Amino acid sequence: MANCGPPSISDLQNQIRALSANVSQTEAIALKVQRAVEIIRAALGINTGGASPSTPPSTVLPSTAQPSAAPPSTTPPSSAPPFSNVTEAV
């Protein structure tokens, strides 16, 4: 497809909107991954000594920790594999 000149303002605005949506989605995924890492570290008792997590480890219980964006698991807890709630959030 040949380029017939510079893009219109409308085309540029549409591209900016699309890029902004991509950035928002990427940020949301990054927050879910960060939260999943915090849950896994708390469950394993890992303290790396870096910046403190958004939720202190003492308040995160591995048996009940579930990111707010994750849907409730339909599998009974006794048959669920370890960290199944974390993988659903990511």
Steps between C-alpha positions, in 0.01 A plus 500: 500500500651829390538786745300793362638757741517565871240333723197705596447635851212256536725204406763612751237541773372148430854362522557683829176357642599149393847537654353639822269200525798267446697677774205473740465128429873446545498687832204293622679177408820620670308572821344151490840340448651705783217397732540135398871515580422650842250222570748231395778653709272524802383142451858376478621724781749676273622839618737656250551813709418731209224756495211399718205344316173689462343265755716401797576125498347463847156581356526263201387150576580248224176308552283810456718729288325572173546809285183705480489478120504119498169316484429256781629153429237242408715212623475398865802623700607145589545402134642831377869495408730731701477865393208435263349833605820681397509357149138598442583865574788515255 
